[in-house]
Amino acid sequence: MGRACTYIFLFTAVFILQAQALFLDSLLQQPADSNEFLNKEWYWTKIDLNPENRYVELPNWSHVVAYGDDGIHSTGTMIPGINKSYFSFKNIIHTTSDSLLVKLKGDHPLFELEVASVNQFTPDQWRFQERQRFIAHGLFFGILIVMALYNLMIYMAVKDQSYLWYVLSIVGFALYMAFYYGFTFEHFWPSRPHWNAYVFALIIPLTNISRILFTKTYLHTDQYVPRWNTFFTILLLLYLTPIVMWLISWLEIKDWLVETNHVIGFLGAVTMSAITIASVIVYLRGYKPALWFLVAFALFNIGGILFIFRELHYLPDNFLTRYIIQIGAVAQVVLFSLGLSDRLNRTRKMLALETIEKEKIAREKEMEKKQLAEKQKDELERQVKERTKELEETLNQLKLSESDLRELNQIKSKLFSIISHELKSPLTTVDSYLNLFINHYNKLSPDEISELSDKTRFSLQNLILLMDNLLLWSQLQQDSLTFNPTNVDLRKALDKSLKLFTPLLEQKKIKIEIEAGVDETILNADKDMLEFVVRNLIHNSIKFTPKNGKIKIVAEHGIDLTRVSIIDTGIGMTNEMIQKILDKEEGFTRTGTEQEKGSGIGLLMCKDFIEKNRGKLEISAKQGTTVSFCLPGSKVH
């Protein structure tokens, strides 16, 4: 039906032109080319102008040729280039004629004559309309620029990536609208129609990419809607398609501009719909800032979809489909800028509340620690009182021998001394290190944290060794240790102890040398007692050997006995110190090269254990210290 109407109209137009040929020649002041009137791609009409109207607008036509008594006027939304025509967005005719004969060409395959709108303006009306246009667009672009700068400053202040993507999406949308209304060709690059014709196909994909990235970061889609987050990632990859098509068209390898426009329109509609749906789901799942996002984008997305459908000629061109995207854009940037500010204020309040909560928790922990310390103190005093009472009762009952009473009193004194002094010191050290971790962790550098961790670990190792020594010492004094001699591999016992002290050896950079004879030595002794002796002797050597020192372990085989020696390059001892160390009555202890502390019972217990295993402990300190013990043993053949 539409094609038949077109044929009827063309036939009627040709008949009228032929009937008024002299009138046309007189109007044009030159002969008309009859071939132009027979071109089926063109449509013809006549426009009678009011005397005061001198501006004529024929919107939505790609080519307009008007014949008047003042000459021929060519305009329309297309201007000719070197190889092809380009969009110029100019469709105004300024004439002094009283009537125009106009031929029109449009973007659609068919145009009906009665839908060709014509607008006439007086010079004053035209100037007023232009002022209104510039004021309206000035306000529109001004709001976009102000909001972009506002959010850019917020991004520079808080370094939140979502603000940067939002700024880029605003700038991209402003550039596209400037292109759409002809400002880019009119003011940005008036001498480059080729670039202006194709630039929109680059601006829109980049703008939508920024909008998708903004959605992913602002809504935390990876956390709240992981499937939609994957879908957005796929959309980002799909936008590479129109960018590649734009590049091929711009380089004039192949003209895919129309196809690119359809791909961009389809992806744009999908993007806006997906953003709206994702924001609803995220809000329903408890993320409150998504409400600002949903409200700000709702009108803009609806307007964008209507605008895209109008551009693709799926919807008619009217005020709603043409301007709702601009109204939505202004509402979006204003509302969403308020939303971003609200989000920033919420974040600051949350950080402040978290800080207050952390301080509150720290104070509560400090109070708990003090209460625990008080309870431990009371418990220790209670235990001491109970133990003292038990000891007093025992003293009252054991009056058989003065020497036994003296020995028991020495055991008690030594035990209290270790508990009140030697045991308290490493506990206090560990407590101080933990306080530093808890209260000043954020202020410590990585090196300080590493150093503090090493010191804490070493203090705990010393405390564990002290507790082991104390436990075995108390069992030894009470004759409650079981003695179970067996064949023990000396190298395995050494490796077990060295593994325990690896961090301390690395910290002090002490080198361990084990002679070959050690690997061939089997000792006949109680396994637990021998490991205790080896562990304490190695620990003493490490403790009293300065950094970059050396410890050598030697095994010498006799007929029935094997001598094991631990030789260090440490600070050594005097004969008087050796006598005090081995004196059960007095006991002796001193700090190591790194201020390490001991209980003074380690070597004394080693001596007792060696003697219990039918051996002998010897100490010499000429250059460094050499501690040797002899035990029944043999060499593996």
C-alpha positions as CSV (number, residue, x, y, z in Angstrom):
1,M,0.0,0.0,0.0
2,G,2.9,2.4,1.0
3,R,4.7,1.7,-2.3
4,A,1.6,2.2,-4.4
5,C,1.0,5.6,-2.7
6,T,4.6,6.6,-3.5
7,Y,4.2,5.8,-7.2
8,I,0.9,7.8,-7.3
9,F,2.6,10.7,-5.7
10,L,5.6,10.7,-8.0
11,F,3.3,10.5,-11.1
12,T,1.3,13.4,-9.7
13,A,4.4,15.5,-9.0
14,V,5.7,14.9,-12.5
15,F,2.4,15.9,-14.1
16,I,2.3,19.2,-12.0
17,L,5.8,20.1,-12.9
18,Q,5.2,19.5,-16.6
19,A,2.1,21.6,-16.4
20,Q,4.0,24.5,-14.7
21,A,7.3,24.2,-16.6
22,L,7.3,28.0,-17.6
23,F,6.5,28.9,-14.0
24,L,9.4,26.8,-12.8
25,D,11.9,28.2,-15.3
26,S,10.8,31.7,-14.3
27,L,11.1,30.9,-10.6
28,L,14.5,29.3,-10.9
29,Q,15.8,31.9,-13.3
30,Q,17.5,28.9,-15.0
31,P,16.3,25.8,-16.9
32,A,15.5,22.9,-14.6
33,D,17.0,19.5,-15.1
34,S,14.1,17.2,-15.8
35,N,16.1,14.1,-14.7
36,E,16.0,15.3,-11.1
37,F,12.2,15.3,-11.1
38,L,12.1,11.7,-12.2
39,N,14.5,10.3,-9.5
40,K,12.4,7.9,-7.4
41,E,14.5,8.5,-4.3
42,W,13.4,12.1,-4.0
43,Y,10.1,13.6,-2.8
44,W,8.7,17.0,-3.9
45,T,6.6,19.6,-2.3
46,K,6.0,23.3,-2.5
47,I,6.3,25.7,0.5
48,D,4.5,29.0,0.6
49,L,6.1,31.4,3.0
50,N,4.5,34.2,4.9
51,P,6.1,37.6,4.0
52,E,7.8,38.0,7.4
53,N,9.2,34.5,7.6
54,R,12.7,34.1,6.3
55,Y,13.8,30.9,8.0
56,V,12.5,27.5,7.0
57,E,13.3,24.2,9.0
58,L,12.7,20.8,7.5
59,P,13.8,18.3,10.2
60,N,14.7,14.6,9.8
61,W,15.6,14.8,6.0
62,S,19.1,13.8,5.0
63,H,19.2,16.0,1.8
64,V,17.1,19.1,1.1
65,V,17.3,21.1,-2.2
66,A,15.1,24.2,-2.3
67,Y,14.4,26.2,-5.5
68,G,13.5,29.8,-4.9
69,D,13.6,33.1,-6.7
70,D,16.8,33.9,-4.8
71,G,18.6,30.8,-6.0
72,I,19.1,27.1,-5.1
73,H,19.6,26.2,-1.4
74,S,21.1,22.9,-0.4
75,T,21.0,21.8,3.2
76,G,19.8,18.8,5.3
77,T,21.5,16.6,7.9
78,M,24.1,15.4,5.3
79,I,26.9,17.4,3.6
80,P,29.1,16.0,0.9
81,G,32.6,14.9,1.6
82,I,35.5,13.7,-0.6
83,N,34.3,10.1,-0.8
84,K,30.9,10.3,0.8
85,S,28.4,12.5,2.6
86,Y,28.6,13.1,6.4
87,F,26.2,14.2,9.1
88,S,26.3,17.9,9.7
89,F,23.1,18.5,11.6
90,K,22.2,21.5,9.5
91,N,18.6,21.6,8.2
92,I,17.8,25.4,8.1
93,I,17.2,27.4,4.9
94,H,17.5,31.2,5.0
95,T,15.6,32.6,2.0
96,T,14.1,35.8,0.8
97,S,11.7,34.0,-1.6
98,D,7.9,34.0,-1.1
99,S,7.7,30.3,-2.1
100,L,10.1,27.3,-2.4
101,L,9.9,24.2,-4.5
102,V,11.7,21.6,-2.4
103,K,12.9,18.1,-3.2
104,L,13.7,15.9,-0.2
105,K,15.5,12.7,0.5
106,G,15.2,10.8,3.8
107,D,16.8,8.0,5.8
108,H,13.8,5.7,5.5
109,P,13.0,3.7,2.3
110,L,9.6,5.4,2.1
111,F,8.3,8.8,3.2
112,E,4.7,10.0,3.0
113,L,4.2,13.6,1.8
114,E,1.8,14.5,4.5
115,V,4.3,13.6,7.3
116,A,7.0,16.0,6.0
117,S,6.9,18.8,8.7
118,V,7.8,22.3,7.8
119,N,8.6,25.0,10.4
120,Q,8.8,28.7,9.5
121,F,10.3,31.5,11.6
122,T,10.7,35.2,11.4
123,P,14.3,36.5,12.1
124,D,13.3,37.4,15.6
125,Q,11.7,34.1,16.3
126,W,14.8,32.3,14.9
127,R,17.1,34.3,17.1
128,F,14.9,33.7,20.1
129,Q,14.8,30.0,19.4
130,E,18.6,29.8,19.0
131,R,19.0,31.7,22.3
132,Q,16.7,29.2,24.0
133,R,18.5,26.3,22.5
134,F,21.9,27.6,23.6
135,I,20.6,28.4,27.1
136,A,18.9,25.0,27.5
137,H,22.0,23.1,26.2
138,G,24.3,25.3,28.2
139,L,22.4,24.5,31.4
140,F,22.4,20.8,30.5
141,F,26.1,20.6,29.7
142,G,26.9,22.9,32.6
143,I,25.2,20.5,35.1
144,L,27.1,17.5,33.6
145,I,30.4,19.3,33.8
146,V,29.8,20.5,37.4
147,M,28.8,17.1,38.5
148,A,31.7,15.5,36.8
149,L,34.2,17.9,38.5
150,Y,32.4,17.4,41.9
151,N,32.7,13.6,41.7
152,L,36.3,13.9,40.4
153,M,37.2,15.8,43.5
154,I,35.6,13.2,45.7
155,Y,37.6,10.5,43.9
156,M,40.8,12.4,44.5
157,A,39.9,12.7,48.2
158,V,38.8,9.1,48.9
159,K,40.5,7.2,46.1
160,D,37.3,5.1,45.5
161,Q,37.5,3.6,42.0
162,S,33.7,3.8,41.5
163,Y,33.8,7.6,41.5
164,L,36.4,7.6,38.7
165,W,34.3,5.3,36.5
166,Y,31.2,7.5,37.2
167,V,33.1,10.6,36.1
168,L,34.2,8.9,32.9
169,S,30.6,7.9,32.2
170,I,29.4,11.5,32.7
171,V,32.1,12.8,30.4
172,G,31.3,10.2,27.7
173,F,27.6,10.9,27.8
174,A,28.2,14.7,27.6
175,L,30.4,14.1,24.5
176,Y,27.8,12.0,22.8
177,M,25.0,14.6,23.4
178,A,27.4,17.3,22.1
179,F,27.8,15.1,19.0
180,Y,24.1,14.4,18.7
181,Y,23.2,18.1,18.7
182,G,26.0,19.1,16.4
183,F,28.2,21.0,18.9
184,T,31.2,18.8,18.1
185,F,31.1,19.6,14.4
186,E,30.2,23.2,15.1
187,H,32.8,23.9,17.8
188,F,35.2,21.0,18.4
189,W,36.3,19.9,15.0
190,P,34.5,21.8,12.2
191,S,37.1,20.9,9.6
192,R,36.9,17.2,10.2
193,P,33.5,15.9,9.0
194,H,34.9,12.4,8.5
195,W,36.0,12.1,12.2
196,N,32.7,13.7,13.4
197,A,30.6,11.3,11.4
198,Y,32.2,8.2,13.1
199,V,33.3,9.4,16.5
200,F,29.9,8.6,18.2
201,A,30.6,4.9,17.4
202,L,33.7,5.1,19.7
203,I,32.2,7.4,22.4
204,I,29.1,5.3,23.2
205,P,30.9,1.9,23.7
206,L,33.6,3.6,25.9
207,T,30.9,5.4,27.9
208,N,28.9,2.2,28.5
209,I,32.1,0.4,29.5
210,S,32.7,3.0,32.1
211,R,29.1,2.7,33.2
212,I,29.4,-1.1,33.6
213,L,32.6,-0.8,35.6
214,F,31.0,1.8,37.8
215,T,28.0,-0.5,38.4
216,K,30.3,-3.4,39.3
217,T,32.4,-1.4,41.8
218,Y,29.5,0.6,43.3
219,L,27.1,-2.2,43.8
220,H,29.8,-4.8,44.7
221,T,28.2,-7.2,42.2
222,D,31.0,-9.8,42.8
223,Q,29.7,-10.1,46.4
224,Y,26.0,-9.6,46.1
225,V,25.1,-10.9,42.6
226,P,28.1,-13.0,41.3
227,R,26.1,-14.3,38.3
228,W,25.2,-10.7,37.2
229,N,28.9,-9.8,37.8
230,T,29.9,-12.5,35.3
231,F,27.2,-11.2,32.8
232,F,28.6,-7.7,33.1
233,T,32.1,-9.0,32.4
234,I,30.8,-10.7,29.2
235,L,29.1,-7.4,28.2
236,L,32.5,-5.6,28.6
237,L,34.0,-8.1,26.2
238,L,31.1,-7.7,23.7
239,Y,31.7,-4.0,23.5
240,L,35.0,-4.8,21.8
241,T,32.8,-5.7,18.7
242,P,31.4,-2.2,18.0
243,I,34.9,-0.7,18.7
244,V,36.5,-2.9,16.1
245,M,33.6,-2.2,13.6
246,W,34.1,1.5,14.3
247,L,37.8,1.3,13.6
248,I,37.2,-0.6,10.3
249,S,34.6,2.0,9.2
250,W,36.7,5.0,10.2
251,L,39.8,3.7,8.3
252,E,37.4,3.2,5.3
253,I,38.3,-0.5,5.0
254,K,34.6,-1.2,4.9
255,D,31.7,1.0,5.8
256,W,29.9,-0.7,8.7
257,L,28.6,2.5,10.3
258,V,24.9,1.5,10.1
259,E,25.6,-2.0,11.4
260,T,27.7,-0.6,14.2
261,N,24.9,1.8,15.1
262,H,22.5,-1.2,15.4
263,V,25.0,-3.2,17.5
264,I,25.6,-0.3,19.8
265,G,21.9,0.3,20.2
266,F,21.2,-3.4,21.1
267,L,24.1,-3.6,23.5
268,G,23.1,-0.2,25.1
269,A,19.5,-1.4,25.7
270,V,20.8,-4.7,27.2
271,T,23.3,-2.8,29.4
272,M,20.7,-0.3,30.8
273,S,18.2,-3.1,31.4
274,A,20.8,-5.3,33.2
275,I,22.0,-2.4,35.3
276,T,18.4,-1.6,36.5
277,I,17.7,-5.3,37.3
278,A,21.0,-5.8,39.1
279,S,20.5,-2.7,41.2
280,V,17.0,-4.0,42.3
281,I,18.4,-7.4,43.3
282,V,21.3,-5.9,45.2
283,Y,19.0,-3.6,47.1
284,L,16.6,-6.4,48.0
285,R,19.6,-8.4,49.3
286,G,20.3,-5.7,51.9
287,Y,22.8,-3.2,50.3
288,K,21.0,0.1,51.1
289,P,23.2,2.4,48.9
290,A,21.8,0.5,45.9
291,L,18.5,2.5,46.4
292,W,20.2,5.7,45.4
293,F,21.7,3.9,42.4
294,L,18.2,2.5,41.4
295,V,16.4,5.8,41.7
296,A,19.2,7.8,39.9
297,F,19.4,5.4,37.0
298,A,15.7,4.5,36.6
299,L,14.5,7.5,34.6
300,F,17.9,7.7,32.7
301,N,17.8,4.1,31.7
302,I,14.1,4.3,30.5
303,G,15.0,7.5,28.6
304,G,18.1,5.9,27.1
305,I,16.1,2.9,25.9
306,L,13.4,5.1,24.3
307,F,16.1,7.3,22.8
308,I,17.9,4.2,21.3
309,F,14.6,2.8,19.9
310,R,13.9,6.2,18.3
311,E,17.4,6.3,16.8
312,L,16.8,2.9,15.4
313,H,13.4,4.1,14.0
314,Y,11.5,1.6,16.2
315,L,9.6,4.5,17.9
316,P,8.4,7.8,16.5
317,D,10.3,11.1,17.0
318,N,8.4,13.2,19.6
319,F,9.2,15.3,22.6
320,L,9.2,12.3,25.0
321,T,11.5,10.0,23.0
322,R,13.8,13.0,22.1
323,Y,14.3,14.8,25.4
324,I,13.6,12.3,28.2
325,I,17.2,11.0,28.2
326,Q,18.4,14.6,28.9
327,I,15.9,15.0,31.7
328,G,16.9,11.6,33.0
329,A,20.6,12.4,32.7
330,V,20.3,15.7,34.8
331,A,18.2,13.9,37.4
332,Q,20.7,11.0,37.4
333,V,23.8,13.1,38.0
334,V,22.2,15.3,40.6
335,L,20.5,12.4,42.5
336,F,23.5,10.1,42.2
337,S,26.0,12.8,43.3
338,L,23.8,13.2,46.4
339,G,23.8,9.4,46.7
340,L,27.6,9.2,46.4
341,S,27.9,11.9,49.1
342,D,25.5,10.0,51.3
343,R,27.6,6.9,50.7
344,L,30.8,8.8,51.6
345,N,29.2,10.1,54.8
346,R,28.0,6.6,55.7
347,T,31.4,5.2,55.1
348,R,33.0,7.8,57.3
349,K,30.5,7.2,60.1
350,M,31.1,3.4,59.8
351,L,34.8,4.0,60.0
352,A,34.3,6.2,63.1
353,L,32.1,3.6,64.7
354,E,34.6,0.9,63.9
355,T,37.4,2.9,65.5
356,I,35.2,3.5,68.6
357,E,34.3,-0.2,68.7
358,K,38.0,-1.2,68.4
359,E,38.9,1.1,71.2
360,K,36.1,-0.3,73.3
361,I,37.2,-3.8,72.6
362,A,40.8,-2.9,73.5
363,R,39.7,-1.4,76.8
364,E,37.6,-4.5,77.6
365,K,40.5,-6.7,76.7
366,E,42.8,-4.6,79.0
367,M,40.3,-4.9,81.8
368,E,40.0,-8.7,81.2
369,K,43.8,-9.0,81.3
370,K,44.0,-7.1,84.5
371,Q,41.2,-9.2,86.0
372,L,42.9,-12.3,84.8
373,A,46.2,-11.2,86.2
374,E,44.5,-10.5,89.6
375,K,42.8,-13.9,89.5
376,Q,46.1,-15.6,88.6
377,K,47.8,-13.7,91.4
378,D,45.2,-14.7,93.9
379,E,45.3,-18.3,92.6
380,L,49.1,-18.3,92.8
381,E,49.0,-16.9,96.3
382,R,46.4,-19.5,97.2
383,Q,48.5,-22.3,95.7
384,V,51.6,-20.9,97.4
385,K,49.8,-20.8,100.7
386,E,48.5,-24.3,100.2
387,R,51.9,-25.5,99.2
388,T,53.5,-23.7,102.1
389,K,51.0,-25.3,104.4
390,E,51.7,-28.7,103.0
391,L,55.5,-28.1,103.3
392,E,55.0,-26.9,106.9
393,E,53.0,-30.0,107.7
394,T,55.7,-32.1,106.0
395,L,58.4,-30.3,108.0
396,N,56.5,-31.0,111.2
397,Q,56.2,-34.7,110.3
398,L,59.8,-35.1,108.9
399,K,62.1,-34.7,111.8
400,L,64.1,-37.8,111.4
401,S,67.1,-36.1,109.9
402,E,68.5,-32.6,109.9
403,S,70.1,-33.1,106.6
404,D,66.9,-34.3,105.0
405,L,65.1,-31.2,106.4
406,R,67.8,-28.9,105.0
407,E,67.7,-30.6,101.6
408,L,63.9,-30.3,101.5
409,N,64.1,-26.7,102.5
410,Q,66.6,-26.0,99.7
411,I,64.2,-27.7,97.2
412,K,61.4,-25.4,98.4
413,S,63.5,-22.3,98.3
414,K,64.8,-23.1,94.8
415,L,61.3,-23.8,93.5
416,F,59.9,-20.5,94.9
417,S,62.9,-18.7,93.5
418,I,62.3,-20.1,90.0
419,I,58.6,-19.4,90.2
420,S,58.9,-15.9,91.5
421,H,61.9,-14.7,89.5
422,E,62.9,-16.9,86.5
423,L,59.4,-17.9,85.5
424,K,58.0,-14.5,85.9
425,S,60.6,-12.8,83.7
426,P,59.8,-14.6,80.4
427,L,56.0,-14.4,81.2
428,T,56.4,-10.6,81.6
429,T,58.4,-10.4,78.4
430,V,55.8,-12.3,76.4
431,D,53.1,-10.2,77.9
432,S,54.8,-7.0,76.9
433,Y,55.4,-8.2,73.3
434,L,51.7,-9.2,73.0
435,N,50.7,-5.8,74.3
436,L,52.8,-4.2,71.5
437,F,51.1,-6.4,69.0
438,I,47.6,-5.6,70.2
439,N,47.9,-1.9,70.8
440,H,50.4,-0.8,68.2
441,Y,50.1,-3.3,65.4
442,N,49.0,-0.6,62.8
443,K,52.0,1.6,63.7
444,L,54.7,-1.2,63.3
445,S,56.7,-1.6,60.2
446,P,57.0,-5.1,58.6
447,D,60.6,-5.4,59.9
448,E,59.5,-4.4,63.4
449,I,56.7,-6.9,63.3
450,S,59.1,-9.7,62.2
451,E,61.6,-8.8,64.9
452,L,58.9,-8.7,67.5
453,S,57.6,-12.0,66.4
454,D,61.0,-13.6,66.6
455,K,61.6,-12.2,70.1
456,T,58.2,-13.5,71.2
457,R,58.9,-17.0,69.8
458,F,62.3,-17.1,71.4
459,S,60.9,-16.0,74.8
460,L,58.3,-18.8,74.5
461,Q,60.9,-21.3,73.6
462,N,63.0,-20.3,76.7
463,L,59.9,-20.5,78.8
464,I,59.0,-24.0,77.5
465,L,62.6,-25.2,78.1
466,L,62.5,-23.7,81.6
467,M,59.2,-25.4,82.4
468,D,60.5,-28.8,81.1
469,N,63.6,-28.4,83.2
470,L,61.6,-27.4,86.2
471,L,59.2,-30.3,85.8
472,L,62.0,-32.9,85.4
473,W,64.0,-31.3,88.2
474,S,61.1,-31.6,90.6
475,Q,60.5,-35.2,89.5
476,L,64.2,-35.9,90.0
477,Q,64.2,-34.4,93.5
478,Q,61.3,-36.6,94.4
479,D,62.8,-39.7,92.9
480,S,59.7,-40.1,90.7
481,L,61.5,-40.5,87.4
482,T,61.6,-43.9,85.7
483,F,64.9,-45.1,84.4
484,N,64.8,-47.1,81.2
485,P,68.2,-47.5,79.5
486,T,68.2,-48.5,75.9
487,N,70.4,-48.1,72.8
488,V,70.0,-44.5,71.5
489,D,71.2,-43.0,68.2
490,L,73.2,-39.9,69.2
491,R,72.8,-38.2,65.8
492,K,69.0,-38.5,66.0
493,A,69.0,-37.0,69.5
494,L,71.2,-34.1,68.3
495,D,69.0,-33.4,65.2
496,K,65.9,-33.3,67.3
497,S,67.4,-30.6,69.6
498,L,69.0,-28.6,66.7
499,K,65.6,-28.5,64.9
500,L,64.1,-26.9,68.1
501,F,66.8,-24.2,68.1
502,T,67.0,-23.5,64.4
503,P,65.4,-19.9,64.7
504,L,67.8,-19.0,67.5
505,L,70.8,-20.3,65.5
506,E,69.7,-18.3,62.5
507,Q,69.2,-15.2,64.5
508,K,72.6,-15.3,66.0
509,K,74.2,-16.7,62.8
510,I,75.9,-19.5,64.8
511,K,77.5,-22.3,62.7
512,I,77.1,-26.0,63.9
513,E,79.8,-28.5,63.0
514,I,79.1,-32.2,63.7
515,E,82.1,-34.5,63.2
516,A,81.7,-37.8,61.4
517,G,82.1,-39.9,64.5
518,V,78.8,-38.6,65.8
519,D,76.9,-40.4,63.0
520,E,78.4,-43.7,64.1
521,T,77.6,-43.5,67.8
522,I,75.1,-45.5,69.7
523,L,74.8,-44.8,73.5
524,N,73.3,-47.0,76.1
525,A,71.2,-44.6,78.2
526,D,67.7,-43.5,79.1
527,K,66.4,-41.9,75.9
528,D,64.4,-39.1,77.6
529,M,67.3,-38.2,80.0
530,L,69.9,-38.2,77.1
531,E,67.7,-36.0,75.0
532,F,67.3,-33.6,78.0
533,V,71.1,-33.5,78.4
534,V,71.8,-32.8,74.8
535,R,69.1,-30.2,74.5
536,N,70.3,-28.2,77.6
537,L,74.0,-28.4,76.7
538,I,73.3,-27.2,73.1
539,H,71.0,-24.4,74.4
540,N,73.7,-23.3,76.9
541,S,76.3,-23.2,74.1
542,I,74.0,-21.1,71.9
543,K,73.1,-18.8,74.8
544,F,76.7,-18.0,75.7
545,T,78.1,-17.9,72.1
546,P,78.0,-14.4,70.5
547,K,76.8,-13.8,66.9
548,N,78.8,-15.4,64.1
549,G,80.2,-17.9,66.5
550,K,80.7,-21.7,66.1
551,I,79.6,-24.8,68.0
552,K,81.4,-28.2,67.3
553,I,80.1,-31.6,68.5
554,V,82.6,-34.4,68.8
555,A,82.3,-38.1,69.7
556,E,85.4,-40.1,70.8
557,H,85.1,-43.8,71.2
558,G,86.9,-45.8,73.9
559,I,86.8,-49.5,74.8
560,D,83.6,-49.4,76.9
561,L,82.8,-45.7,77.1
562,T,82.1,-42.9,74.5
563,R,83.0,-39.3,75.2
564,V,80.7,-36.7,73.7
565,S,81.9,-33.1,73.7
566,I,80.1,-29.9,72.9
567,I,82.7,-27.2,72.2
568,D,81.7,-23.5,71.6
569,T,83.5,-20.2,70.9
570,G,81.5,-18.4,73.6
571,I,82.4,-16.2,76.5
572,G,83.7,-19.1,78.6
573,M,83.7,-19.5,82.5
574,T,86.0,-19.3,85.4
575,N,86.7,-22.3,87.6
576,E,84.8,-20.5,90.4
577,M,81.7,-20.3,88.1
578,I,82.0,-24.0,87.2
579,Q,82.1,-24.9,90.9
580,K,79.0,-22.8,91.6
581,I,77.1,-24.3,88.7
582,L,77.8,-27.9,89.9
583,D,77.1,-27.0,93.6
584,K,73.8,-28.4,94.7
585,E,73.7,-26.3,97.8
586,E,74.3,-22.9,96.1
587,G,73.5,-23.0,92.4
588,F,74.4,-20.4,89.8
589,T,73.0,-18.6,86.7
590,R,73.9,-15.7,84.5
591,T,72.5,-14.0,81.3
592,G,73.6,-15.0,77.8
593,T,75.2,-12.8,75.0
594,E,71.7,-11.5,74.0
595,Q,70.5,-11.1,77.6
596,E,69.0,-14.6,77.6
597,K,68.1,-15.8,81.1
598,G,68.2,-19.3,82.7
599,S,67.1,-21.0,85.8
600,G,70.5,-22.3,87.0
601,I,69.3,-25.9,87.3
602,G,70.0,-27.1,83.7
603,L,73.6,-28.1,84.0
604,L,72.9,-29.4,87.6
605,M,70.2,-31.7,86.2
606,C,72.5,-32.8,83.3
607,K,75.1,-33.8,85.8
608,D,72.5,-35.8,87.8
609,F,71.1,-37.5,84.7
610,I,74.6,-38.4,83.4
611,E,75.5,-39.9,86.8
612,K,72.2,-41.8,86.9
613,N,73.2,-43.3,83.5
614,R,76.6,-44.5,84.9
615,G,78.5,-41.6,83.3
616,K,80.3,-38.4,84.2
617,L,80.0,-34.8,83.3
618,E,83.0,-32.5,82.8
619,I,83.3,-28.8,82.1
620,S,86.4,-26.8,80.9
621,A,86.6,-23.2,79.8
622,K,90.0,-22.3,78.4
623,Q,88.9,-20.8,75.1
624,G,85.1,-20.8,75.0
625,T,83.5,-23.6,76.8
626,T,83.8,-27.4,76.4
627,V,81.2,-29.6,78.1
628,S,81.8,-33.4,77.9
629,F,80.1,-36.4,79.2
630,C,81.0,-40.1,79.1
631,L,78.4,-42.8,78.8
632,P,78.5,-46.5,77.9
633,G,78.4,-46.7,74.1
634,S,79.8,-48.2,71.0
635,K,80.7,-47.4,67.4
636,V,78.5,-48.7,64.6
637,H,80.4,-51.0,62.3
